[in-house]
Amino acid sequence: MSKDKYIYNIKVLIAWSIAWEIIFWSTCYFTPFLLGLFDSANSEQLIFEQPSAFFFLFAIVPIFGIYIYNLIRNNKRTAKLSQNIQKSFMKPVSTFNSFMRYFLFRNAIGFLILAMALPTFGTKKEQSAIDKLELVICLDISSSMNTKDISKTISRLNISKRAINQLINKLNGERIGVCLFANNAFVQLPITNDYAAAKMFVRSIETSMISDQGTNINAALQMSMKMFSKEKTGKGIVLITDGEHHESNPSEVLMNIRESQINFSVLGIGTLNGGLVPKDPDRPEIGYKKTPTGKTILSKLNEKFIQEIATKAGGKASVSSNEFPDLSALLTQINQIKRTKIDSFEFDRKQERYQVPLLIALIVWLLYLLWSKKHTNVLNKLIGQK
């Protein structure tokens, strides 16, 4: 047996490796052009979503360098041994087997990097739906909202403002607007997704903002409906009131809300026992409001009216006699609006093709393991080598 059987043919290995790199890169470069995958006139081009992954291909250079360095070092050690020692203690080596191990390892890495670059080609139709939400908070700021029947230290209005802030904190992407009303209504905050601005406007709300007192639900709801955009979105109105001293009959606007499929919720604030209405909320010492006959006004939560308007609009009502209102039912309704698909549309989605190079990488890696030193005999039998 010649000494050449115990050393690797480095020149042949380098020649085979260079030849394979030329074949590999030529194939990768010219094949897509021949198939028209990079043709700008073709609407379905091959695109790599993460082209920066190709920088990892430079790792092949040090891998090849380490591979050749180890073989050269092995050859030098073997060359120093006599032929008798080589025959007695060493096994013959195969330049071909060595190249195949490198060839398979290198290609497994190459195709894995190609998969990491996320190639996309072609499109497929997909269905989606719009689930946006616009929410208008309609707040009663009539003088009865200054009543402190829930707490001796905080009025119905301030509890309502606390509830609104709590609601804003729970929102996630919904657009919000604020409408204030007493005997007439006005827009305090147009529809926006600026929650910080919304909280700032809510903090500034006072019953003195409207001098014409009363509780005109009809005007309030008409104004709220005008605040919505013309976009196809889920729409909801949250009415917060004590239901006291309502003026005109809101039946017509409530039916419009129902027919327009606007989600309607009413939150009643106050107690059934009621409380006195201060003449000036900032100066309680000057006394409480009285009727023209001199009788002190007792303001009570009008729960029946609140339930009525919610039913007519196809909505739901809840009342709170707590300093910290429970908004769980209201939040559930809002989430149900979000889950309602307002409009569906079809769009083209790029087809990711990373599965192909990833599968090739896994197959080549399996072949590399079979070709490893441990399994050489198994694979040699499969291909008929001796």
C-alpha positions as CSV (number, residue, x, y, z in Angstrom):
1,M,0.0,0.0,0.0
2,S,1.5,3.4,-1.0
3,K,2.0,6.2,1.3
4,D,-0.5,8.3,-0.7
5,K,-3.3,6.2,0.8
6,Y,-2.6,7.8,4.2
7,I,-2.6,11.4,3.1
8,Y,-5.1,13.6,1.5
9,N,-4.6,15.1,-1.9
10,I,-4.9,18.8,-1.0
11,K,-4.7,20.1,-4.5
12,V,-7.5,17.9,-5.7
13,L,-9.7,18.9,-2.7
14,I,-9.1,22.6,-3.4
15,A,-9.8,22.1,-7.2
16,W,-13.0,20.3,-6.4
17,S,-14.1,22.9,-3.9
18,I,-13.4,25.8,-6.2
19,A,-15.2,24.0,-9.1
20,W,-18.2,23.4,-6.9
21,E,-18.3,27.1,-5.7
22,I,-18.3,28.1,-9.4
23,I,-21.1,25.7,-10.2
24,F,-23.1,26.6,-7.1
25,W,-23.0,30.4,-7.5
26,S,-23.4,30.2,-11.3
27,T,-26.6,28.2,-10.8
28,C,-27.9,30.5,-8.1
29,Y,-27.2,33.5,-10.3
30,F,-28.4,32.4,-13.7
31,T,-31.3,30.1,-12.9
32,P,-33.6,32.9,-11.6
33,F,-32.9,35.0,-14.6
34,L,-33.5,32.2,-17.0
35,L,-36.8,31.5,-15.3
36,G,-37.7,35.2,-15.3
37,L,-37.9,35.4,-11.5
38,F,-36.0,38.7,-11.4
39,D,-37.7,40.3,-14.5
40,S,-39.1,43.7,-13.5
41,A,-41.9,43.2,-16.0
42,N,-43.0,40.1,-14.1
43,S,-45.5,41.0,-11.4
44,E,-44.4,37.9,-9.4
45,Q,-40.7,38.4,-8.8
46,L,-38.5,36.5,-6.5
47,I,-37.8,38.7,-3.5
48,F,-35.7,38.1,-0.4
49,E,-37.4,39.7,2.6
50,Q,-34.2,39.5,4.8
51,P,-31.3,40.0,2.3
52,S,-28.9,40.8,5.1
53,A,-28.9,37.1,5.9
54,F,-26.6,36.6,2.9
55,F,-23.8,38.2,4.8
56,F,-23.6,34.9,6.8
57,L,-22.4,33.2,3.5
58,F,-19.0,34.7,4.2
59,A,-18.7,32.2,7.0
60,I,-18.0,29.6,4.3
61,V,-14.6,31.1,3.7
62,P,-13.2,30.4,7.2
63,I,-15.0,27.0,7.3
64,F,-13.1,26.0,4.1
65,G,-9.9,27.5,5.5
66,I,-10.2,25.5,8.7
67,Y,-11.1,22.3,6.8
68,I,-8.0,22.6,4.5
69,Y,-5.7,23.6,7.4
70,N,-6.7,20.4,9.4
71,L,-6.0,18.2,6.4
72,I,-2.6,19.8,5.8
73,R,-1.7,19.3,9.4
74,N,-2.8,15.7,9.2
75,N,-0.7,15.2,6.1
76,K,2.4,16.7,7.8
77,R,2.0,14.4,10.8
78,T,1.5,11.3,8.6
79,A,4.5,12.2,6.4
80,K,6.9,12.0,9.4
81,L,5.9,8.4,10.1
82,S,7.5,5.4,8.5
83,Q,5.4,3.1,6.2
84,N,5.5,0.3,8.7
85,I,4.0,2.5,11.4
86,Q,1.4,3.8,9.0
87,K,0.3,0.3,8.0
88,S,0.2,-0.9,11.6
89,F,-1.5,2.0,13.3
90,M,-3.3,4.0,10.7
91,K,-6.3,3.5,8.4
92,P,-6.2,4.6,4.8
93,V,-7.9,7.9,4.1
94,S,-10.2,8.8,1.2
95,T,-9.8,12.2,-0.5
96,F,-13.3,11.7,-2.1
97,N,-15.0,10.9,1.3
98,S,-13.3,13.9,2.9
99,F,-14.5,16.2,0.1
100,M,-18.0,14.7,0.3
101,R,-18.2,15.5,4.1
102,Y,-17.1,19.1,3.4
103,F,-19.4,19.3,0.4
104,L,-22.5,18.2,2.4
105,F,-21.6,20.3,5.4
106,R,-21.0,23.4,3.3
107,N,-24.3,23.0,1.4
108,A,-26.3,22.4,4.5
109,I,-25.0,25.8,5.8
110,G,-25.6,27.5,2.4
111,F,-29.2,26.4,2.1
112,L,-30.0,27.2,5.7
113,I,-28.7,30.8,5.1
114,L,-30.8,30.9,1.9
115,A,-33.9,30.0,4.0
116,M,-33.0,32.7,6.6
117,A,-33.1,35.3,3.7
118,L,-36.9,34.5,3.5
119,P,-37.4,34.1,-0.3
120,T,-40.9,35.0,-1.4
121,F,-42.4,34.3,-4.8
122,G,-46.0,34.5,-6.0
123,T,-49.0,35.6,-4.2
124,K,-52.1,34.1,-2.7
125,K,-55.5,35.6,-2.0
126,E,-56.5,36.1,1.6
127,Q,-59.6,37.4,3.4
128,S,-59.5,39.9,6.1
129,A,-61.9,42.2,7.9
130,I,-62.1,45.7,9.3
131,D,-62.6,45.8,13.1
132,K,-61.9,49.4,14.0
133,L,-64.0,51.2,16.5
134,E,-65.1,54.8,17.1
135,L,-66.5,55.5,20.5
136,V,-68.3,58.7,21.6
137,I,-68.7,59.4,25.3
138,C,-71.8,61.6,25.8
139,L,-71.6,63.1,29.3
140,D,-74.4,64.9,31.1
141,I,-73.2,68.1,32.7
142,S,-76.5,69.5,34.0
143,S,-76.5,71.0,37.4
144,S,-78.0,67.8,39.0
145,M,-74.6,66.1,38.3
146,N,-73.2,68.3,41.1
147,T,-75.2,66.3,43.6
148,K,-73.1,64.4,46.2
149,D,-75.5,61.6,46.9
150,I,-73.0,58.7,46.3
151,S,-70.4,60.3,48.4
152,K,-70.3,63.3,50.7
153,T,-66.9,64.4,49.2
154,I,-67.3,63.8,45.5
155,S,-70.1,64.7,43.0
156,R,-71.8,62.6,40.4
157,L,-69.9,64.6,37.7
158,N,-66.5,63.9,39.3
159,I,-67.4,60.2,39.6
160,S,-68.4,60.2,36.0
161,K,-65.1,61.8,35.0
162,R,-63.3,59.2,37.1
163,A,-65.2,56.5,35.1
164,I,-64.3,58.0,31.8
165,N,-60.6,58.1,32.7
166,Q,-60.9,54.5,33.8
167,L,-62.5,53.6,30.5
168,I,-59.8,55.5,28.5
169,N,-57.1,53.5,30.3
170,K,-58.7,50.3,29.2
171,L,-58.9,51.3,25.5
172,N,-56.4,49.8,23.0
173,G,-56.5,51.5,19.6
174,E,-60.1,52.6,19.6
175,R,-60.8,56.2,18.6
176,I,-62.7,58.3,21.1
177,G,-64.6,61.6,21.2
178,V,-66.5,63.5,23.9
179,C,-69.8,65.2,23.7
180,L,-71.2,67.3,26.6
181,F,-74.8,68.2,27.1
182,A,-77.3,69.8,29.4
183,N,-80.3,71.5,27.7
184,N,-78.2,71.7,24.6
185,A,-75.1,69.8,23.4
186,F,-71.7,70.6,22.0
187,V,-68.6,68.6,20.9
188,Q,-65.8,69.0,23.5
189,L,-63.4,66.6,21.8
190,P,-63.7,65.4,18.2
191,I,-63.0,61.7,17.4
192,T,-59.3,61.1,18.1
193,N,-56.9,58.4,19.2
194,D,-54.9,60.8,21.3
195,Y,-55.8,59.4,24.8
196,A,-53.6,61.9,26.6
197,A,-55.5,64.8,25.0
198,A,-58.8,63.1,25.9
199,K,-57.8,62.8,29.6
200,M,-56.8,66.5,29.6
201,F,-60.2,67.5,28.2
202,V,-62.1,65.3,30.6
203,R,-60.3,66.9,33.6
204,S,-61.5,70.3,32.5
205,I,-65.2,69.4,32.4
206,E,-67.5,71.5,34.6
207,T,-71.3,71.9,34.8
208,S,-70.7,75.7,34.2
209,M,-69.7,75.0,30.6
210,I,-73.4,75.1,29.6
211,S,-75.5,77.8,31.1
212,D,-78.8,76.5,29.7
213,Q,-79.6,73.8,32.2
214,G,-81.7,70.7,31.7
215,T,-81.1,67.2,30.4
216,N,-81.8,67.2,26.6
217,I,-80.9,63.6,25.7
218,N,-82.3,64.1,22.2
219,A,-79.9,66.9,21.3
220,A,-77.0,65.0,22.9
221,L,-77.5,61.8,20.9
222,Q,-78.1,63.7,17.6
223,M,-74.8,65.6,18.2
224,S,-73.0,62.3,19.1
225,M,-74.1,60.6,15.8
226,K,-72.8,63.6,13.8
227,M,-69.4,63.1,15.4
228,F,-68.7,59.7,13.7
229,S,-66.6,59.5,10.5
230,K,-68.0,58.0,7.3
231,E,-65.5,55.2,7.5
232,K,-66.7,51.6,7.8
233,T,-65.9,51.1,11.4
234,G,-67.7,49.8,14.5
235,K,-69.5,52.7,16.2
236,G,-70.6,53.1,19.8
237,I,-72.1,55.7,22.1
238,V,-71.6,55.6,25.8
239,L,-74.2,57.9,27.5
240,I,-73.4,58.9,31.1
241,T,-76.2,60.6,33.0
242,D,-78.4,60.6,36.1
243,G,-81.5,60.8,33.9
244,E,-82.9,63.8,35.8
245,H,-85.1,66.5,34.2
246,H,-85.0,65.1,30.7
247,E,-86.6,67.5,28.2
248,S,-87.9,66.3,24.8
249,N,-88.7,62.7,23.9
250,P,-85.6,61.0,22.4
251,S,-87.5,58.1,20.8
252,E,-86.8,59.1,17.2
253,V,-83.1,59.4,17.6
254,L,-83.0,56.2,19.6
255,M,-84.6,54.4,16.7
256,N,-82.1,55.9,14.3
257,I,-79.2,54.6,16.6
258,R,-80.8,51.2,16.5
259,E,-81.3,51.2,12.7
260,S,-77.7,52.5,12.1
261,Q,-76.4,49.5,14.2
262,I,-74.6,51.8,16.5
263,N,-73.8,50.1,19.8
264,F,-75.5,52.0,22.6
265,S,-74.7,51.9,26.3
266,V,-76.0,53.9,29.2
267,L,-74.2,54.4,32.5
268,G,-76.5,55.8,35.2
269,I,-74.7,57.7,38.0
270,G,-76.5,58.4,41.3
271,T,-78.7,56.9,44.0
272,L,-82.4,56.2,44.3
273,N,-82.5,58.1,47.5
274,G,-80.9,61.1,45.8
275,G,-79.3,64.3,47.2
276,L,-79.5,68.0,47.2
277,V,-78.3,70.1,44.3
278,P,-75.8,72.8,45.3
279,K,-76.3,76.3,43.9
280,D,-72.5,76.5,43.3
281,P,-70.4,73.3,43.5
282,D,-67.4,75.4,44.5
283,R,-69.2,77.2,47.3
284,P,-71.5,74.7,49.1
285,E,-72.0,77.2,52.0
286,I,-74.4,79.3,49.9
287,G,-77.0,76.5,50.0
288,Y,-79.0,74.4,47.6
289,K,-81.3,74.9,44.7
290,K,-85.0,75.3,45.3
291,T,-88.2,75.3,43.3
292,P,-90.1,78.5,42.6
293,T,-92.3,77.7,45.5
294,G,-89.3,77.6,47.8
295,K,-89.0,73.8,48.2
296,T,-85.5,72.4,48.2
297,I,-84.8,70.2,45.1
298,L,-84.0,66.6,45.7
299,S,-82.3,65.0,42.7
300,K,-82.6,61.2,42.3
301,L,-81.3,58.8,39.8
302,N,-84.0,58.1,37.2
303,E,-83.2,54.4,36.7
304,K,-86.5,53.8,34.8
305,F,-85.7,56.4,32.2
306,I,-82.2,55.1,31.8
307,Q,-83.4,51.5,31.2
308,E,-86.1,52.8,28.7
309,I,-83.7,54.7,26.4
310,A,-81.3,51.8,26.4
311,T,-84.0,49.3,25.4
312,K,-85.3,51.6,22.6
313,A,-81.9,51.9,21.1
314,G,-81.2,48.2,21.4
315,G,-78.5,48.8,23.9
316,K,-77.8,48.0,27.5
317,A,-77.9,50.0,30.7
318,S,-76.1,49.8,34.0
319,V,-76.2,52.0,37.0
320,S,-73.5,52.8,39.6
321,S,-73.9,54.1,43.1
322,N,-70.2,53.6,43.9
323,E,-67.4,56.1,44.0
324,F,-65.5,53.8,41.7
325,P,-67.9,52.6,39.0
326,D,-67.7,49.0,37.8
327,L,-67.1,49.2,34.1
328,S,-66.8,45.5,33.4
329,A,-70.1,45.2,31.6
330,L,-69.4,48.3,29.5
331,L,-65.9,47.1,28.5
332,T,-67.4,43.7,27.5
333,Q,-69.8,45.5,25.2
334,I,-66.9,47.5,23.7
335,N,-64.9,44.3,23.1
336,Q,-68.0,42.8,21.4
337,I,-68.1,45.8,19.0
338,K,-64.4,45.2,18.2
339,R,-65.0,41.6,17.4
340,T,-67.9,42.4,15.0
341,K,-66.4,42.4,11.5
342,I,-67.7,45.5,9.8
343,D,-66.4,44.8,6.3
344,S,-64.4,42.1,4.7
345,F,-61.9,42.6,1.9
346,E,-59.5,40.5,-0.2
347,F,-55.9,41.2,-0.6
348,D,-52.8,39.5,-2.1
349,R,-50.2,38.1,0.3
350,K,-46.7,37.2,-0.8
351,Q,-46.0,33.5,-0.7
352,E,-43.0,32.7,1.5
353,R,-40.8,30.0,0.0
354,Y,-38.2,29.5,2.7
355,Q,-39.6,26.0,3.3
356,V,-37.9,24.7,0.1
357,P,-34.3,25.7,1.0
358,L,-34.9,24.7,4.6
359,L,-36.0,21.2,3.6
360,I,-33.0,20.9,1.3
361,A,-30.7,22.0,4.2
362,L,-32.2,19.3,6.5
363,I,-31.8,16.6,3.8
364,V,-28.2,17.6,3.1
365,W,-27.5,17.7,6.8
366,L,-28.9,14.2,7.3
367,L,-26.6,13.0,4.4
368,Y,-23.7,14.7,6.1
369,L,-24.3,12.8,9.3
370,L,-24.6,9.5,7.3
371,W,-21.3,10.3,5.6
372,S,-19.6,11.1,8.8
373,K,-16.9,8.8,10.1
374,K,-19.3,6.9,12.3
375,H,-21.6,6.0,9.4
376,T,-19.1,5.8,6.5
377,N,-19.4,2.0,6.3
378,V,-23.2,2.2,6.1
379,L,-23.2,4.7,3.3
380,N,-20.4,2.9,1.5
381,K,-22.6,-0.2,1.3
382,L,-25.5,1.9,0.0
383,I,-23.4,3.4,-2.8
384,G,-21.4,0.2,-3.4
385,Q,-18.0,1.5,-2.4
386,K,-15.3,-0.7,-0.8
